[in-house]
Amino acid sequence: MIYLLLSILLFSYNNVLWKKNVAKESIAYLMSYRAFFTTLIATVALFTVLGFEPVTLYEYFKITTGSLFGVVGLFAMLQVIKKSSLQWLGIYNLIGVAFTTFYLITIKDINISSSLLGAFIILVGFVLFLYSNKQTQLKLTSKQHLLLLLMAVCFSVSSLIHWENVTASISPLLIISNQELMVLLLGGFAAFKNRRKIKFTFLSKTSLFPILWMSIVIFFALLLSLLGLQDTNPFIASILFLATPLTTIVFSSLFFKERITLMNALAIVLIALGALLLHYLQSA
């Protein structure tokens, strides 16, 4: 559970880094540039720290399938994120939680009753956050709604597949290396297609160090989230990750001096209480 909470903080910090860097670079270029370093870090760690343990062809197929769903979800999100409000992303995060819960109860027959109280408190805090920010809502086109629905489903499916992978003792480093390689290949392809519109600054120090730092942050965020999935299930993980928009607000207030409203502060407290309750019930 601690791993998941730490990964939420890192993912929120990564959102801030995205906000800082995406204004300067193309999304496809930034994704592939960042994925290059993350793939390199994960691959080196896999072969030097833990030592590579071979997997079967079927296991590698499952890893790649989970990674591709994650990459498609990421591309879908980035297509909308500049023009949609945080409220819409939050609503579709809730759809992702509902999808995950339905799968775990009906297909995996997992009992989640002991987690319902903590999950309910987190949902109350999250709905409060959505309500308090409804004035920032932007209208979306049908295409944008479909993209956000695709994002929610793909992220949920990716989480479920990788949960099964890590509980089958597949190295989280192998999963990260595979997933970031998929981001690199697809992002690189998109960047190549738009090469006339993109200013490539691979060796620029002003571009290198921020993206290298971004790569380190997302590497540890992914690693901690996968380690957290080993000890819990995707339902609790998806509920906890509803806190990401709120912790992003906290980081934004620190880095961009954005004001936190009283309602947002109350929502953050409720989600923190729910997370603590989930942690207590998990460890009891």
C-alpha positions in Angstrom: 0.0 0.0 0.0 2.9 2.4 0.8 4.3 1.7 -2.6 1.0 2.8 -4.2 0.8 6.0 -2.2 4.4 6.9 -3.1 3.7 6.2 -6.8 0.7 8.5 -6.7 2.9 11.3 -5.4 5.4 10.6 -8.2 2.7 10.4 -10.9 1.3 13.7 -9.7 4.8 15.3 -9.8 5.2 13.8 -13.3 2.0 15.6 -14.3 3.6 18.9 -13.2 6.7 18.0 -15.3 4.4 17.3 -18.3 2.8 20.7 -17.8 6.2 22.4 -17.8 7.7 20.6 -20.7 4.8 20.0 -23.1 4.6 23.8 -23.8 8.1 23.6 -25.2 8.1 20.4 -27.2 5.8 18.3 -29.4 3.9 15.7 -27.4 5.1 12.8 -29.7 8.7 14.0 -29.5 8.5 14.5 -25.7 7.0 11.1 -25.2 9.5 9.2 -27.3 12.4 11.3 -25.9 11.3 10.5 -22.4 10.6 6.8 -23.2 14.1 6.4 -24.6 15.7 7.2 -21.2 13.1 5.3 -19.2 13.6 2.2 -21.4 17.4 2.5 -21.0 17.1 2.9 -17.2 14.7 -0.1 -16.8 16.8 -2.3 -19.1 20.1 -1.6 -17.4 18.5 -2.1 -14.0 16.9 -5.4 -15.2 20.2 -6.9 -16.3 22.5 -5.5 -13.6 20.4 -5.2 -10.4 18.1 -8.2 -10.5 19.5 -10.2 -13.3 17.3 -11.1 -16.3 15.1 -14.2 -15.8 13.7 -15.6 -19.1 10.0 -15.7 -19.6 7.9 -17.8 -21.8 6.6 -16.6 -25.2 3.1 -16.5 -23.7 4.2 -14.5 -20.7 6.0 -12.0 -23.0 2.9 -11.8 -25.1 0.8 -10.9 -22.0 3.4 -8.3 -21.0 3.3 -6.7 -24.4 -0.5 -6.8 -24.5 -0.7 -5.0 -21.2 1.9 -2.4 -22.4 0.1 -1.7 -25.6 -3.2 -1.1 -23.8 -1.3 1.4 -21.5 0.3 3.1 -24.5 -3.1 3.5 -26.3 -4.6 4.9 -23.1 -1.7 7.4 -22.8 -2.1 8.5 -26.4 -5.9 8.9 -26.0 -5.4 10.9 -22.9 -2.9 13.3 -24.4 -5.1 13.9 -27.4 -7.7 15.4 -25.0 -5.8 16.7 -22.0 -4.9 20.1 -23.4 -8.6 21.0 -24.1 -10.5 19.1 -21.3 -10.9 20.1 -17.7 -9.7 18.0 -14.8 -13.3 17.2 -14.0 -13.8 15.3 -17.2 -10.7 13.3 -16.6 -11.9 12.6 -13.1 -15.3 11.3 -14.3 -13.7 8.9 -16.7 -11.3 7.8 -14.0 -14.5 6.8 -12.1 -15.6 4.8 -15.1 -12.3 3.0 -15.1 -12.8 2.1 -11.4 -16.3 0.8 -12.2 -14.9 -1.3 -15.1 -12.2 -2.7 -12.8 -14.6 -3.5 -10.0 -17.0 -5.3 -12.3 -14.2 -7.4 -13.7 -12.8 -8.4 -10.3 -16.2 -9.3 -8.9 -17.7 -11.2 -11.9 -14.6 -12.7 -13.5 -12.0 -13.1 -10.7 -14.6 -13.6 -7.9 -12.5 -11.3 -5.6 -14.2 -10.2 -2.3 -13.8 -6.5 -1.9 -16.2 -6.0 0.9 -13.5 -5.1 3.5 -12.3 -2.3 1.2 -15.7 -0.7 0.6 -15.8 1.8 3.5 -12.4 3.2 2.6 -13.3 3.2 -1.0 -16.6 5.0 -0.3 -14.8 7.8 1.7 -12.3 8.3 -1.2 -15.2 8.4 -3.7 -17.0 11.0 -1.5 -13.9 13.1 -1.5 -13.4 12.7 -5.2 -17.0 13.6 -6.1 -16.7 16.6 -3.8 -13.6 17.6 -5.8 -15.5 17.2 -9.1 -18.4 19.3 -7.8 -16.2 22.1 -6.6 -14.5 22.3 -10.0 -17.6 22.1 -12.1 -17.3 25.7 -13.1 -14.2 24.9 -15.1 -15.9 22.2 -17.1 -15.4 22.5 -20.9 -17.7 21.0 -23.4 -16.3 18.1 -25.2 -16.9 16.7 -28.7 -18.2 13.2 -29.3 -14.7 12.3 -30.4 -13.2 13.6 -27.2 -15.7 11.6 -25.1 -14.8 8.5 -27.1 -11.1 9.1 -26.5 -11.5 9.5 -22.8 -13.6 6.4 -22.6 -10.9 4.6 -24.6 -8.4 6.0 -22.1 -10.3 4.7 -19.1 -10.9 1.2 -20.5 -7.3 0.9 -21.8 -5.7 2.0 -18.5 -8.0 -0.4 -16.6 -7.2 -3.4 -18.8 -3.5 -2.5 -18.7 -3.6 -2.5 -14.9 -5.5 -5.8 -14.7 -3.1 -7.5 -17.1 0.0 -6.2 -15.3 -1.5 -7.2 -12.0 -1.7 -10.7 -13.2 1.9 -10.4 -14.6 3.5 -9.2 -11.3 1.5 -11.7 -9.2 2.9 -14.4 -11.5 6.4 -13.3 -10.4 7.3 -11.5 -13.6 9.9 -8.8 -12.9 8.4 -5.3 -12.7 11.5 -4.0 -14.4 10.8 -6.2 -17.5 7.3 -4.9 -17.6 8.5 -1.3 -17.4 11.2 -1.9 -20.0 8.6 -3.4 -22.4 6.0 -0.7 -21.9 8.4 2.1 -22.3 9.8 0.5 -25.4 6.2 0.4 -26.8 5.9 4.2 -26.0 9.3 4.8 -27.7 8.3 2.9 -30.8 4.9 4.4 -31.2 5.9 7.9 -30.1 8.9 7.8 -32.3 6.8 6.8 -35.3 4.4 9.7 -34.6 7.3 12.1 -34.2 8.8 10.9 -37.5 5.5 11.4 -39.3 5.4 15.0 -38.1 9.2 15.6 -38.4 8.6 18.7 -40.5 6.7 20.3 -37.7 9.0 19.3 -34.9 12.3 20.9 -33.9 14.6 18.0 -32.8 16.9 19.1 -30.0 18.2 15.7 -28.8 21.6 17.1 -27.7 20.3 20.4 -26.3 21.1 20.7 -22.6 18.0 22.7 -22.1 15.9 19.8 -23.4 18.1 16.9 -22.2 18.2 17.5 -18.4 14.4 18.2 -17.8 13.4 15.2 -19.9 16.0 13.0 -18.2 14.7 14.0 -14.8 11.1 13.3 -16.1 12.3 9.8 -17.1 13.7 9.1 -13.7 10.5 10.2 -12.0 8.2 8.2 -14.2 10.5 5.1 -13.9 10.1 5.1 -10.1 6.4 5.9 -10.3 5.8 2.9 -12.5 8.1 0.7 -10.4 6.4 1.5 -7.2 2.9 1.1 -8.7 3.8 -2.4 -10.0 5.4 -3.3 -6.6 2.2 -2.1 -5.0 0.0 -4.3 -7.2 1.9 -7.3 -6.0 0.5 -6.8 -2.5 -3.0 -5.6 -3.3 -5.5 -5.8 -6.2 -6.4 -3.4 -9.1 -9.7 -2.3 -7.3 -7.8 -0.7 -4.4 -5.1 0.6 -6.8 -7.7 2.3 -9.0 -9.5 3.8 -6.1 -6.3 5.2 -4.6 -5.2 6.6 -8.0 -8.3 8.8 -7.9 -6.2 11.0 -5.6 -3.8 11.8 -8.4 -5.7 14.9 -9.7 -5.8 16.2 -6.1 -2.2 15.6 -5.4 -1.4 17.2 -8.7 -3.2 20.3 -7.5 -1.0 20.4 -4.4 2.1 20.2 -6.5 0.8 22.8 -8.9 0.3 25.2 -5.9 3.9 24.6 -5.0 5.4 24.9 -8.4 3.0 27.3 -10.2 1.6 29.2 -7.1 -1.9 28.0 -8.0 -4.5 28.6 -5.2 -6.1 25.6 -3.4 -9.8 26.2 -2.6 -11.3 25.2 0.7 -13.4 22.5 -1.0 -10.4 21.1 -2.7 -8.6 21.0 0.6 -11.5 19.2 2.2 -11.6 16.7 -0.7 -7.8 16.0 -0.2 -8.4 15.4 3.5 -11.2 12.9 2.8 -9.3 11.0 0.2 -6.3 10.9 2.6 -8.5 9.5 5.4 -10.0 6.9 3.0 -6.5 5.9 1.9 -5.4 5.4 5.5 -8.4 3.3 6.2 -7.7 1.1 3.1 -4.1 0.7 4.3 -5.3 -0.3 7.8 -7.8 -2.8 6.5 -5.2 -4.2 4.1 -2.6 -4.7 6.9 -5.1 -5.9 9.5 
